[in-house]
Amino acid sequence: MESGARLPPWFARWKNPAGLLAAGYDLEMKLIGPDGGDGLRTICVNWVRVKSSAAYCLLDKLEPYRTDLAGLARYWAELDAYRAEMTDSSATAM
């Protein structure tokens, strides 16, 4: 942001309601890694030919989020609840 730029008035009043931003990382990992990273690993190895150990380190972090179809349904329900709470919190903060 350039020096002297003004933030919108609602920005100063916005808070991190109920730790939503922190919960966002966990939710993102759940949604990109319900297969434990197998799909992304296949793309990296076979299509993109990624050789970076950093990429594989990230993929290894997805293993704890491996789940079955019922677990994926729970992840989607968490996403719906997260979005609803974020929307409600944003409306009251403005």
C-alpha positions in Angstrom: 0.0 0.0 0.0 1.4 3.4 -0.9 2.3 5.8 1.8 -0.6 8.0 2.9 -3.3 5.7 1.5 -6.4 5.6 3.5 -8.1 2.3 4.6 -11.8 1.9 4.3 -13.6 3.0 7.6 -14.8 -0.6 8.3 -11.3 -2.0 8.1 -10.3 -0.5 11.5 -13.4 -2.0 13.1 -12.9 -5.5 11.6 -11.7 -8.0 14.0 -10.7 -11.7 13.6 -14.0 -13.1 14.8 -13.7 -16.3 16.7 -10.3 -17.0 15.1 -11.7 -17.4 11.6 -8.4 -16.5 9.9 -6.5 -19.2 11.9 -9.2 -21.7 11.1 -8.9 -20.9 7.4 -5.5 -22.6 7.0 -6.8 -25.9 8.5 -9.9 -25.7 6.3 -7.8 -25.1 3.2 -5.6 -28.1 3.9 -8.7 -30.3 4.4 -10.2 -29.2 1.1 -7.0 -29.6 -1.0 -5.8 -32.8 0.6 -8.7 -35.1 1.4 -6.7 -37.8 -0.5 -3.6 -37.1 1.6 -2.1 -35.2 -1.3 -2.0 -38.1 -3.7 -3.7 -36.1 -6.5 -1.4 -33.1 -6.2 1.6 -35.4 -5.9 0.6 -37.1 -9.2 0.3 -33.8 -10.9 3.7 -32.6 -9.6 5.5 -35.8 -10.5 3.9 -36.8 -13.8 2.7 -33.5 -15.4 4.8 -30.7 -14.0 7.8 -32.8 -13.2 8.5 -30.8 -10.0 11.8 -31.7 -8.4 11.6 -29.3 -5.5 11.8 -30.8 -2.0 9.8 -27.9 -0.7 6.8 -29.0 -2.8 7.0 -32.5 -1.5 7.3 -31.1 2.1 4.0 -29.3 1.5 2.4 -32.5 0.1 3.5 -34.5 3.1 1.6 -32.0 5.3 -1.6 -33.1 3.6 -1.4 -36.7 4.9 -3.1 -36.0 8.2 -6.1 -34.6 6.3 -6.6 -37.9 4.4 -10.3 -39.0 4.8 -13.1 -41.0 3.2 -16.2 -39.8 1.5 -18.0 -39.2 4.8 -15.0 -37.2 6.0 -15.1 -35.1 2.9 -18.8 -34.4 3.5 -17.8 -33.2 7.0 -15.1 -30.9 5.5 -17.7 -29.4 3.2 -20.1 -28.8 6.1 -17.2 -27.1 7.9 -16.6 -24.9 4.9 -20.3 -23.9 4.8 -20.3 -23.0 8.5 -17.0 -21.1 8.1 -18.4 -19.1 5.1 -21.7 -18.4 7.0 -19.8 -17.2 10.1 -17.4 -15.0 8.0 -20.4 -13.5 6.2 -22.3 -12.8 9.4 -19.2 -11.3 11.1 -18.3 -9.2 8.1 -21.8 -7.7 7.9 -21.8 -6.7 11.6 -18.3 -5.2 11.3 -19.1 -2.8 8.6 
